[in-house]
Amino acid sequence: MLSQFDYVKPLVLNEALAALAKEDNSYVLAGGTDLMIMLRHNAINARHIIDIKGIPELNELRFIENEGLTIGANVVVNALVDSELVKNKYKALHDAASCLASFQLRNRATLVGNICNASPGADLPPALLVYDAVVKIASVDGVREVPLVEFFTGVKKTVLTKNELVLSVFLPDPGDNDASCYLRQTRLKGHDLSTVGVACRLDGKGKVAVAIGAVAPTPLRLKALETAINEKGLSGETILWAADAINEHIKPISDVRSSEAYRRHMASVLLKRCLVTLTGKEV
């Protein structure tokens, strides 16, 4: 049985922010794929549900040349899968979106909801991290921007306060000659959660970015590893070295989905596959 709560559906942003500021135990509904499960199992003490799907500016999915891509809070994951621009300019994000859950869930689930849920094994954060994504957050007190690398604070925890709403996620324009990919390992074929997920990016200057999920309390951008790879120069030898060195930068656990040892092994395997895919180097 669902817990009892008040439901409101504001049509303008200021009304939604005012509702969040006014009531304790308020939860935002956009896609609802995680929220409905928590409500059904009484996992949260929800007293107020604020449905933001009727707020037009949160539907924005827009790319501006030399600036970047804005993904509003109401944009569903299948909109990213269907976007040729996302596929061509942000391939890792397209890869991650394509393998998230099932087609039916992607028609409801939103990218913003995926990051706000803050699951360590979520597919979208690693792909967003390699593109230096920035989260735009609003409250009645104003608007602030937080780099996604600083957004996650722990398992199912973020920097959001109780009266704040994520408006959008922004990805800078990667420019020309940029390539990226996302690879994941799961227990089962289909829409199981990721056991390990690795995103890699090779920008137009030949610099590598690496991010990984499901191997720490939060998704990680492995900047120290990136620096070492870029200093060594991309070669088959460097790729093999990086595949081994990644284990110095992660802290996986054993759980129902995988052992720690298997996660470490797959982190190595997936990083190697990503770098080989992007560089064409033989190893």
Secondary structure, 3 states (H helix, E strand, C coil): CCCCCEEECCCCHHHHHHHHHHCCCEEEECCCCCHHHHHHCCCCCCCEEEECCCCHHHHCEEEECCCEEEEECCCEHHHHHCCHHHHHHCHHHHHHHHHCCCHHHHCCCEHHHHHHHCCCCCCHHHHHHCCCCEEEEEECCEEEEEEHHHHEEECCEECCCCCCEEEEEEEECCCCCCEEEEEEEECCCCCCCEEEEEEEEECCCCCEEEEEECCCCCCEECHHHHHHHHHHCCCHHHHHHHHHHHHHCCCCCCECCECHHHHHHHHHHHHHHHHHHHHCCCC
